[in-house]
Amino acid sequence: MDLNEAREEIATVDEQMAALFVRRMEAVRAVAAYKRERGIPIEDKKQEARVIARCSAFVEDEQMRSFYVRFLQDTMDVSKLWQHRLMEGLRVAYCGVEGAFAHIAATRIFPDGILESCQSFEEAYSAVESGACDMAVLPVENSRTGEVGQVLDLMFSGSLHVNGMYDLAVAQNLLGVPGATLEGVRSVISHPQALAQCHAYIRAHDFEARSAANTAVAAQQVAEAGDPTVAAIASDETASLYGMEILDHDINEDRSNTTRFAVFSRVEGASEGANDAGAFILMFTVKDEAGGLAKAINVIGAYGFNMRVLRSHPMKDLPWHYYFYVEAEGDDSSESGQRMVSALKGVCPMVKVVGRYSTADCML
């Protein structure tokens, strides 16, 4: 093959590749629509690894294969850029103000979304139910303070599905107005929980502590007051948001403090399956009889599902009655999963699968 023939061959292949590119990107459009509807993030490294492993096997030449892997990765990067463009305009509800940890979690999960601040968990949840927003990002549990009962109640009584669970490590910082110094600070403002997390630090510096509605509100108050002797305890993202300076980093005593956030959607997500480290959320009530809870637990275990979380929560309308919340490993849509749910309905007055999520790569 001479030079002209080679160039003609490349031109022919390029024309075919252009048509295949359009075909591929139309399929990506469908993927983006699926993810948008269910609140699933664009990045999926496990799927990318599967694509590379499967497709690279088609290239027998080892030297050429390494270049093909790079070509595949570049193609997937372009696909993700296209998905980002298609995901613009996604409306995401959260409870709190800009700079609060819920806002930070929502921003990291949906970097292209339009974030909608809500006054309460109920307002954020209802915004999705009504169609005003596409997703809600709400806290489910904190590693120190435990479950968020209001959100569990919404799971129990509401119509939305959980399609993702994400852990956000809580790192508190001392923020001051421009020109402030650590030595000049006399008092600090923050949410009571943040003040408790930084109690040892506050005591060591002999600061006066004052409470605020949340950490972002505290930072806003300090920024507006402009007093260099008053500092806020909040996240580093909050510092840039309100034009403040970080006087000290990571001042919370417990560095393992983490909050889990759930992504709520009107549409049920597909099960990841046990092979993909998937999990599902199950809620149920039990009969008011001896061994009622034991029967339910035995059913779940009998079908081979390991419970990662089991907790009880009081029912709002029935004093001294409880519902139960379970996170179990595996695929509830599998044959054994369907049989387990069916058997559970035989011993429980109410059974509800709230959602499914992947347990991999869930740290924000």
N, C-alpha and C positions, 0 to 999 in steps of 0.2 A: 504494500500500500504506500503510494507516494504522498507528499505533503498535501496536495489538493484533495486527494481522495480521503485522507485522514480528516481534513477540515470539513469536508462534506458530510462525513460520517458523524463528526461531532455536532454539526448543525442539525442533522436529522435527529440525533439523540436528544439534543437540547430542546427541540420542538416537542418531542414526545415527553420529555421531563417537565416542560412547562404545563402541558395538559394534565400530567399526573400530579404536578404541584397543586393546580387548581382543584383537582379531584380530592387530594389529601386535605387541603385547607377547608373544603366544604364539609368533610367528615369531622375536622377539628371544630368547625362551627357547631355541629351537632353535639360534640363533647362539651363545648363551652356552655351550650344551652342546658345540657343535663346538669352540669356542675352549678350553674347559676341558679337553677330551680331548686336544687337541694342544698345549697350552701357548702359545696365541696371546694376546697382551695385548688388553684391551678397546678401548683407544684405537686408532683407525685413521683418521687425518686424510685420507688419500688417498681412502678410501671415502666419508667424509662429504662431501668436495668433489665427488665424482662424483654423489652423491645430490642435492645442492643444485643442481648444474648441470643434471641431467636433469629434476628435478621443477619447478624454477623456470620452466622453459620452458613449462609448462602454463598459467601465469598470464600472460595477454596484457597486462593493464593494468600499465604500468611502475611507477606509484606504488604500486599494491597489491602488486606483485611483491617489492619490498623488504621489506614486512611479512611476506610469505609466507616469504621466506628466513629471517627471524628466527623465524617459527613452526616451520619445519623444524629449525633449530638447537636450539630449545628442546625439540622432540620428541626429537631425537637425544640431547640431554643427559639427558632423562628415561630414555631407553632405556639409556644407559650406567649410570645409577644402578641400574636394574633388573638389568643384567648384573652389576654389583658385588655386589648382594644375592645373586644366583644363584651367583656364583663364591666366596662365602664357604665356607670349609671345604676349599678346594683345598690339598692337602698338597705342599709344595715342599722337596725335599732339597737341601742344599748342604754343602760341606766347610769346616769351621772353626767358630768360635764367634761369638756375637753381636758385631757391630761390625766384624768382618773384612770385607774388600772383597767376598768372595763373598756374605756376608750382606746387604751394602748393595745389590749387584746384584740378588739375589733379591727383596729388599723393593721395589725400584723397578720390576721387571718385573711382580711379582705383589703389589701392595699389599694385596689382600684375602686372600692365602694364609696358611696356617698353616705356618710355616717350621720345618723339622726339621734340626737340626745333626747332622752325621755326622763320624766320625773320619778318613775317607779318601775319595778320589774313588771307589774301588771300592765302598765302603759306600753312598754316595749313589746311584751308578748302579744297584746291586743293589736298593736300596729301591724304585726305579721298576719294575725288571724283575719284582720279586715282587708288586707291587701295593700295597705298604705306603705308597708315596707316588705322587702323580700326575705330578710333574715333578721334574727335577733341573737345577740351574743350576750349571754347572762351567766353569772357565776353560780356554780353548783356546790362547791365545797372549798374550804380553806384548810390547809394542812394543820393549822394551829387552832382555829376557832370552830372547825367542823362544818356541817352541812348548812346550806342556805335554805331554810325551811320554806320561805315564800316561793322560791323557784321550784322546789319539789312539789308544792301544792299546785302550781301551774301545770307541771308535768302530769300530775295525777288527774286533774279535772279538765285540762285544756285539750285542744285538738291538734296541736303541732307535734312534729316529729324531731327527734334529736339525730342529726346526721354527722356530728363531729364533737370530740372532746379534746380540749387543749389545756396544757399546763403553763401558767405564767408565773415565773419566779418573782417574788416581791422583793425588790431592792430599794431601800429607803435612803434618801440623800438629804443633806442639810443645804437648803437653798437660801441665798440672800440677795438683796438688791445689788446692782452694780456698785462696786466700791466697798461693799461690806467685807468684814474679816471675821474669821472664826473667833478671834480673841475679843471682838467687840460685841458679839451676840449676848443678849441677856435673857431673851425669852423665845420660845418656839410655839408655832401653831400647827396643828394637824388633826386628822381624824383620830378619835380615841383609840382605835385599833393600832394605828401607826405609832401613836404615843406610847402605847403599851409595848409594842415591838422594840421600841428604842429607849425603853425605860432606863436601862443601865447607862446608856450614853448620856441621856438627859441628866441623870443623877450625878454622873462623873463630872459634868461641866457646870453643875449647879444652875441649870436653866429653869426658868419659870415655864410651865407647860399650860397651853390654852387649847381648847378643842374647837374644831370646825366641822362642817357638814361632811367634807371629804378632803383628801390630800390636795386635789386640784383647786378647790375653793380656798384652802389655806394659802396656797402659793399665789393665787390671784389677789387675796387680801393683802398679803405682804408686799407684792409688787405695786399695788395701788397706793398703799400707805407710804412707801418709800423710806421707811425707817430702818437704818442699817443695824440697829440693835435687836430687831425682830427678824427671825428666820422661819422658814417653813420646812416641814419634813414631807418630802414627796419624791416622785420619780425623776430621773434625769430628762425624760421627754417633756415633763412639765416645766423644767427649767428653760428649755429653748422656746417653749410655747409662750411663756410670760416674760421672756427677756431677763431671766435671773441668772445668777452665778452659782455654781456648785461649790460650796465651802468645804464639804467633806462627803466622801463616798461611802456607801454601804455601811450605814450606821446602825442598822437593825441587828439585834443580838442574835437572832436565829436566822442563819443563812439558808436554811432549808425551807423557809416559809414560801408556800406555793398556793396559788389559787387555780382551781379547775374551772374552765369556762365551757359551756355547751353552746352549740350552734343549732338554733331552732328554725325549722322550715315548714311550709304547708305541705310539702311533698315528701313522701317516705323514700329514704335512700336505699340503695341496693346493699345487700349483705356482703361484707368483705370475705366471709368464710373463715373457717378455723385455720386454713393454711396461710392466710394473710394476717394472722394475729388479730382477727376481728373480735368484737364483743357486742353484746346487745344489752339493752336496759329493759327490765321487766318490773312492773308494779302490780301488786295484787292485795286483796284483803283475804282474811281467813275466817272460818266459822268460829263462833263464840262457843268453843267446846275444848275439852282437854286434848292436847296434842294437835290442835289445829295448825299451828305454825310448823310443827315437826312433819306433818303430812306433806305440806307444800315443799319443804326443804328436801325431804326424801324423794319426791317426784323429780325435782331438778337434778339431784345427784344420781338417781337411778338411770337417767338417760345420758349420763357422762358429761354433764356441764359443770364446770368449776366456777363457783361463785367468788368473784373478786371482791365484791362489796355486798353487804347485807345490812340494812338499817330499817328501823321503824320510825313512823312519824304520825303524830295524832291527827285524826280527821277533824276538819273544821266544824262540821255540822253534827257530829256524833261524839259527845264527851265520853272519854275513856275507851274509845275505839281507835284502832290504828290501821294504817296501810303500810305495806312493806315495799322497799325499794331494793332491787337486785341488779348488779352488773355481773354478767356471766360471760366467760370466754366461749367462743365458738359461733356457730351459724344457726340461728333460730329458724331460718327458712329451709334448712336441710330436713330430710325425712325424720331423723331422730328429734330435731328441734320442733317440728310440727306435732309429732306425737307427744313430746313433753308438754307443749302448750295445751294440747287437747286434754291430756291427763290432769294437768294443773287446773283446768276449768272444772274438772269433775270434783275437786276438793275445795275450790276457792269460789266465793260468790262473785268476785270480779277479778279478771286478769287482763292486763294491757301491756303489749309490747310498745314501749315508748320510742325506741330508736335503735340504730345500729351505728357503729363507728369503728375506725381502725385504731388499734392500740400502738401502731408504729409511727415514729416521727411526729409525736404530738406535743413536743416541747416548743414553746414560742420563743 
